[in-house]
Amino acid sequence: MLKIIVSPIQNKLHQYVHQGTKFYNLICNTKALYNLHFDLAYELIF
């Protein structure tokens, strides 16, 4: 299963932080949040 969520919420990423969440900086200086332990799928928010 692949679930992709795209949302312009860089200033509210702290609301989506859970245990195991990782932050990444993309090449275009966009912050991305990756949640490996999302209930139904993997989650990447940027």
ChimeraX commands (.cxc) that place a marker at each C-alpha (Angstrom):
marker #1 position 0.00,0.00,0.00 radius 0.5
marker #1 position 1.31,3.45,-0.85 radius 0.5
marker #1 position -0.24,6.58,0.57 radius 0.5
marker #1 position 1.09,10.00,-0.40 radius 0.5
marker #1 position -0.18,13.16,1.29 radius 0.5
marker #1 position 0.96,16.51,-0.10 radius 0.5
marker #1 position 0.16,19.59,1.98 radius 0.5
marker #1 position 1.77,23.05,2.23 radius 0.5
marker #1 position 2.06,23.02,6.04 radius 0.5
marker #1 position 5.76,23.63,6.74 radius 0.5
marker #1 position 5.04,25.98,9.63 radius 0.5
marker #1 position 2.77,23.40,11.37 radius 0.5
marker #1 position 4.89,20.26,11.07 radius 0.5
marker #1 position 5.23,20.00,14.87 radius 0.5
marker #1 position 1.55,18.94,15.02 radius 0.5
marker #1 position 2.40,15.73,13.15 radius 0.5
marker #1 position 5.41,14.63,15.21 radius 0.5
marker #1 position 5.04,11.18,16.77 radius 0.5
marker #1 position 7.50,8.62,18.10 radius 0.5
marker #1 position 9.86,7.58,15.30 radius 0.5
marker #1 position 9.22,10.69,13.20 radius 0.5
marker #1 position 12.21,12.00,11.24 radius 0.5
marker #1 position 12.81,15.46,9.76 radius 0.5
marker #1 position 14.60,15.93,6.44 radius 0.5
marker #1 position 15.68,18.99,4.44 radius 0.5
marker #1 position 15.12,18.54,0.72 radius 0.5
marker #1 position 17.40,20.02,-1.97 radius 0.5
marker #1 position 15.06,23.00,-2.50 radius 0.5
marker #1 position 15.36,23.80,1.26 radius 0.5
marker #1 position 11.89,22.39,1.95 radius 0.5
marker #1 position 11.44,20.64,5.29 radius 0.5
marker #1 position 9.95,17.16,5.14 radius 0.5
marker #1 position 8.61,15.02,7.97 radius 0.5
marker #1 position 8.63,11.22,7.61 radius 0.5
marker #1 position 6.52,9.13,9.97 radius 0.5
marker #1 position 7.50,5.46,9.76 radius 0.5
marker #1 position 4.98,4.36,12.40 radius 0.5
marker #1 position 1.81,5.83,10.87 radius 0.5
marker #1 position -1.12,3.46,11.58 radius 0.5
marker #1 position -2.22,2.60,8.04 radius 0.5
marker #1 position 0.79,3.51,5.88 radius 0.5
marker #1 position 4.09,5.34,5.75 radius 0.5
marker #1 position 3.64,9.09,5.88 radius 0.5
marker #1 position 5.77,11.87,4.36 radius 0.5
marker #1 position 4.70,15.46,5.02 radius 0.5
marker #1 position 6.43,18.55,3.62 radius 0.5
marker link #1:1,2 radius 0.2
marker link #1:2,3 radius 0.2
marker link #1:3,4 radius 0.2
marker link #1:4,5 radius 0.2
marker link #1:5,6 radius 0.2
marker link #1:6,7 radius 0.2
marker link #1:7,8 radius 0.2
marker link #1:8,9 radius 0.2
marker link #1:9,10 radius 0.2
marker link #1:10,11 radius 0.2
marker link #1:11,12 radius 0.2
marker link #1:12,13 radius 0.2
marker link #1:13,14 radius 0.2
marker link #1:14,15 radius 0.2
marker link #1:15,16 radius 0.2
marker link #1:16,17 radius 0.2
marker link #1:17,18 radius 0.2
marker link #1:18,19 radius 0.2
marker link #1:19,20 radius 0.2
marker link #1:20,21 radius 0.2
marker link #1:21,22 radius 0.2
marker link #1:22,23 radius 0.2
marker link #1:23,24 radius 0.2
marker link #1:24,25 radius 0.2
marker link #1:25,26 radius 0.2
marker link #1:26,27 radius 0.2
marker link #1:27,28 radius 0.2
marker link #1:28,29 radius 0.2
marker link #1:29,30 radius 0.2
marker link #1:30,31 radius 0.2
marker link #1:31,32 radius 0.2
marker link #1:32,33 radius 0.2
marker link #1:33,34 radius 0.2
marker link #1:34,35 radius 0.2
marker link #1:35,36 radius 0.2
marker link #1:36,37 radius 0.2
marker link #1:37,38 radius 0.2
marker link #1:38,39 radius 0.2
marker link #1:39,40 radius 0.2
marker link #1:40,41 radius 0.2
marker link #1:41,42 radius 0.2
marker link #1:42,43 radius 0.2
marker link #1:43,44 radius 0.2
marker link #1:44,45 radius 0.2
marker link #1:45,46 radius 0.2
view
